[in-house]
Amino acid sequence: MNQQAVPAIRHYVHLSPGRIVKDGREVTAVQKPEDIYQLLQHPYIKFFKMDVLCKWAWLGAEYLLGHGEEAVYKNIDKEKIAVAFFTGKGCLDVDVRYRESIAAIPSPALFVYTLPNIMLGEVCIRHGFKGEHVCMVQPEPDFSEIFFYVNDLLAQTGMEACLCGWADASGEAADVCFFWVTKASGNTAFTAGNMEQLFRFEM
């Protein structure tokens, strides 16, 4: 009997204001998400309409996944790519601003971003992912829970790969750590311990 391959962490990225690390290598020390966006070669005007959480999550996905012929998912059916994001504060910044706007005229532009799972939509639209997805709110990164959900997506739903991890942003603070996980085995096994080790090491 053939033993089933253990899913692997193929790439990871960790972003915070002033530091972006991809696969253990520092990419840039730029502070603001708008300035980081300017460094990219993939224009996406809608970026400037996003709330702060979506901007950081979008940037994390851009740096992790790449684009075109350099995209890490270029040989994978996009119907079989899942996305699983976890966040602490969610869209709290927008919730406050939207509540303030209700005193005059409620802002439709803000209302769109009053759900934390909108960052899933922004990333999926950008990269064309059409697989399963989940967005969970928790006080802090729980890599055992992330592992549980992602492992289930890969084992039970026919997904071949998953973009997963932690995305949290509020005001000037942000912390995003994403992992690109595939069913094919590799050097770094997909485990809760390995995710946490990479996350803590890059903090």
C-alpha positions as CSV (number, residue, x, y, z in Angstrom):
1,M,0.0,0.0,0.0
2,N,1.4,3.5,-0.9
3,Q,1.7,5.8,2.0
4,Q,-0.1,9.2,1.4
5,A,2.3,12.1,1.0
6,V,2.4,14.6,3.9
7,P,1.5,18.1,2.8
8,A,4.4,20.6,2.8
9,I,5.0,24.3,3.4
10,R,6.5,25.3,0.1
11,H,6.9,29.1,0.8
12,Y,6.1,31.5,3.6
13,V,6.1,35.3,4.1
14,H,6.0,37.5,7.2
15,L,5.1,41.1,6.9
16,S,5.0,43.9,9.5
17,P,5.6,47.7,9.2
18,G,9.3,48.0,8.3
19,R,10.0,44.4,7.5
20,I,9.1,41.8,4.9
21,V,10.7,38.4,5.1
22,K,10.0,35.7,2.4
23,D,11.4,32.2,2.8
24,G,13.9,33.4,5.4
25,R,15.2,36.3,3.3
26,E,14.5,40.0,4.1
27,V,12.8,41.6,1.1
28,T,12.3,45.2,2.1
29,A,12.2,47.5,5.2
30,V,9.5,49.9,3.9
31,Q,6.9,51.0,6.5
32,K,3.6,51.8,5.0
33,P,1.4,49.4,2.9
34,E,1.0,52.0,0.2
35,D,4.7,52.4,-0.2
36,I,5.2,48.6,-0.2
37,Y,2.6,48.5,-3.0
38,Q,4.7,50.9,-5.1
39,L,7.6,48.5,-5.0
40,L,5.5,45.8,-6.8
41,Q,5.5,45.4,-10.6
42,H,1.8,44.3,-10.7
43,P,-0.5,47.3,-10.8
44,Y,-3.9,46.9,-9.1
45,I,-5.6,50.3,-8.8
46,K,-8.4,48.8,-6.5
47,F,-5.7,48.5,-3.8
48,F,-6.2,52.1,-2.8
49,K,-9.9,51.5,-2.0
50,M,-9.2,48.7,0.4
51,D,-9.2,48.9,4.2
52,V,-6.0,48.4,6.1
53,L,-6.5,44.7,6.8
54,C,-7.2,44.0,3.1
55,K,-4.2,45.9,2.1
56,W,-1.8,44.0,4.3
57,A,-3.4,40.6,3.4
58,W,-3.3,41.5,-0.3
59,L,0.4,42.5,0.0
60,G,1.2,39.2,1.8
61,A,-0.4,37.2,-0.9
62,E,1.4,39.2,-3.6
63,Y,4.8,38.6,-2.1
64,L,4.1,35.0,-1.3
65,L,2.4,33.8,-4.5
66,G,4.0,35.9,-7.3
67,H,2.3,36.4,-10.7
68,G,2.1,35.1,-14.2
69,E,4.8,32.6,-15.1
70,E,6.4,33.1,-11.7
71,A,3.3,32.3,-9.7
72,V,3.7,29.4,-7.3
73,Y,0.3,28.1,-8.4
74,K,0.8,28.2,-12.2
75,N,0.4,24.4,-12.6
76,I,-2.5,24.0,-10.2
77,D,-6.2,24.1,-11.0
78,K,-7.5,27.2,-9.4
79,E,-10.7,25.4,-8.6
80,K,-8.6,23.3,-6.2
81,I,-6.8,26.1,-4.4
82,A,-8.2,26.9,-0.9
83,V,-7.7,30.0,1.2
84,A,-7.8,30.0,5.1
85,F,-7.2,33.2,6.9
86,F,-7.2,33.9,10.6
87,T,-7.4,37.3,12.3
88,G,-7.5,38.9,15.7
89,K,-8.9,42.4,15.3
90,G,-10.6,41.7,12.0
91,C,-12.0,44.9,10.4
92,L,-12.3,46.8,13.7
93,D,-10.8,50.0,12.1
94,V,-13.5,50.1,9.4
95,D,-16.3,49.2,11.9
96,V,-15.4,52.3,13.9
97,R,-15.2,54.6,10.8
98,Y,-18.5,53.2,9.4
99,R,-20.3,53.7,12.7
100,E,-19.1,57.3,12.7
101,S,-20.4,57.7,9.1
102,I,-23.9,56.6,10.1
103,A,-24.3,59.9,12.0
104,A,-24.5,61.6,8.6
105,I,-24.8,59.4,5.5
106,P,-23.7,55.7,5.8
107,S,-20.7,55.1,3.6
108,P,-21.2,52.2,1.1
109,A,-17.4,52.3,0.4
110,L,-16.8,51.6,4.1
111,F,-19.7,49.1,4.5
112,V,-18.1,46.8,2.0
113,Y,-15.2,46.2,4.3
114,T,-17.1,45.7,7.6
115,L,-16.6,41.9,7.4
116,P,-13.1,40.5,8.0
117,N,-13.6,37.8,5.3
118,I,-13.6,40.5,2.6
119,M,-9.8,40.1,2.5
120,L,-10.4,36.6,1.3
121,G,-12.5,37.9,-1.6
122,E,-9.8,40.5,-2.5
123,V,-7.1,37.9,-2.7
124,C,-9.3,35.3,-4.5
125,I,-10.3,37.9,-7.1
126,R,-6.8,39.0,-7.6
127,H,-5.4,35.5,-8.2
128,G,-8.5,33.8,-9.6
129,F,-8.8,31.2,-6.8
130,K,-12.1,29.3,-6.8
131,G,-11.7,26.6,-4.1
132,E,-12.9,26.4,-0.6
133,H,-12.2,29.2,1.9
134,V,-12.6,30.1,5.5
135,C,-12.0,33.1,7.7
136,M,-11.8,32.8,11.5
137,V,-11.5,35.4,14.2
138,Q,-9.4,34.4,17.2
139,P,-7.5,36.4,19.9
140,E,-4.1,35.4,18.7
141,P,-2.5,32.9,16.2
142,D,-3.5,29.4,17.0
143,F,-1.4,27.2,14.7
144,S,-3.1,24.0,15.9
145,E,-6.4,25.4,14.7
146,I,-5.0,26.6,11.4
147,F,-3.5,23.2,10.9
148,F,-6.8,21.5,11.6
149,Y,-8.8,23.5,9.1
150,V,-6.2,23.4,6.3
151,N,-5.4,19.8,6.8
152,D,-9.2,19.0,6.6
153,L,-9.5,21.1,3.4
154,L,-6.7,19.2,1.7
155,A,-7.8,15.8,3.0
156,Q,-11.5,16.0,2.6
157,T,-12.5,18.5,-0.1
158,G,-10.2,17.7,-3.0
159,M,-8.1,20.8,-2.6
160,E,-4.6,20.5,-3.9
161,A,-3.1,23.6,-2.3
162,C,-3.9,26.3,0.3
163,L,-2.9,29.8,1.0
164,C,-3.2,30.1,4.8
165,G,-2.1,32.0,7.9
166,W,-2.5,34.9,10.1
167,A,-3.5,38.5,9.1
168,D,-4.1,41.2,11.6
169,A,-3.9,45.0,11.1
170,S,-5.2,48.1,13.0
171,G,-4.0,51.6,12.7
172,E,-0.3,51.7,12.1
173,A,0.2,48.1,13.4
174,A,0.2,45.0,11.2
175,D,1.3,41.4,11.4
176,V,0.8,39.0,8.5
177,C,2.3,35.6,8.2
178,F,1.1,33.4,5.2
179,F,2.1,29.9,4.2
180,W,1.7,28.3,0.7
181,V,0.9,24.6,1.4
182,T,0.5,21.9,-1.1
183,K,-0.4,18.2,-0.9
184,A,2.9,17.2,-2.5
185,S,5.6,16.4,0.2
186,G,8.6,18.6,0.6
187,N,11.4,19.6,2.9
188,T,9.2,21.4,5.5
189,A,6.3,19.3,6.5
190,F,3.0,21.1,7.1
191,T,2.5,20.9,10.9
192,A,1.4,23.3,13.5
193,G,4.8,23.2,15.1
194,N,6.6,24.1,11.9
195,M,4.2,27.0,11.2
196,E,4.7,28.4,14.7
197,Q,8.5,28.0,14.5
198,L,8.6,30.0,11.2
199,F,6.2,32.6,12.6
200,R,8.2,33.1,15.9
201,F,11.6,33.0,14.2
202,E,10.6,35.9,11.9
203,M,9.0,38.1,14.5
